[in-house]
Amino acid sequence: MTTLAKQVAIYALQLGRGNLLALGKLYDLTAERKIRYAKTLTRNTSYAEDALQAAMCRVSE
């Protein structure tokens, strides 16, 4: 079984090569943690979710 870090690295590499499906896999692997982190910064679940969505959109550009 690969670790989360290895899985993220694999999907990030694929995304860098233009595989946008890898972005969905990265999101699925990390969204819960990222939303939790963003919520500690924003103190608001909706803002945290919006921030994550905006970040993922920027990554896909």
C-alpha positions as CSV (number, residue, x, y, z in Angstrom):
1,M,0.0,0.0,0.0
2,T,1.4,3.4,-0.9
3,T,1.3,6.3,1.4
4,L,-0.8,9.4,1.0
5,A,2.3,11.4,0.1
6,K,3.3,9.0,-2.6
7,Q,-0.2,8.9,-4.1
8,V,-0.3,12.7,-4.1
9,A,3.1,12.9,-5.8
10,I,2.0,10.4,-8.5
11,Y,-1.2,12.4,-9.2
12,A,0.6,15.7,-9.1
13,L,3.1,14.4,-11.7
14,Q,0.3,13.2,-13.9
15,L,-1.4,16.6,-13.5
16,G,1.8,18.3,-14.6
17,R,1.8,16.1,-17.7
18,G,-1.7,17.4,-18.6
19,N,-3.9,14.6,-17.1
20,L,-6.8,16.6,-15.7
21,L,-8.4,13.4,-14.3
22,A,-5.5,13.4,-11.8
23,L,-6.9,16.6,-10.4
24,G,-10.1,14.8,-9.4
25,K,-8.1,12.1,-7.7
26,L,-6.0,14.7,-5.9
27,Y,-9.1,16.4,-4.7
28,D,-10.6,13.1,-3.5
29,L,-7.4,12.2,-1.6
30,T,-6.9,15.6,0.0
31,A,-10.1,17.6,0.1
32,E,-11.2,16.7,3.6
33,R,-7.8,17.7,5.1
34,K,-7.6,20.8,3.1
35,I,-11.1,21.9,4.1
36,R,-10.3,21.3,7.7
37,Y,-7.2,23.4,7.4
38,A,-9.0,26.2,5.5
39,K,-11.7,26.2,8.2
40,T,-9.1,26.8,10.9
41,L,-8.0,29.9,8.9
42,T,-11.5,31.2,7.9
43,R,-13.5,30.0,10.9
44,N,-16.3,29.3,8.4
45,T,-17.1,26.1,6.6
46,S,-18.6,27.8,3.5
47,Y,-15.6,30.1,3.1
48,A,-13.3,27.1,3.6
49,E,-15.0,25.1,0.9
50,D,-15.1,28.2,-1.5
51,A,-11.3,28.7,-0.9
52,L,-10.6,25.1,-1.7
53,Q,-12.7,25.2,-4.9
54,A,-10.9,28.4,-6.0
55,A,-7.5,26.8,-5.3
56,M,-8.4,23.7,-7.3
57,C,-9.6,25.8,-10.2
58,R,-6.3,27.7,-10.2
59,V,-4.4,24.4,-10.2
60,S,-6.3,23.2,-13.3
61,E,-5.4,26.3,-15.3
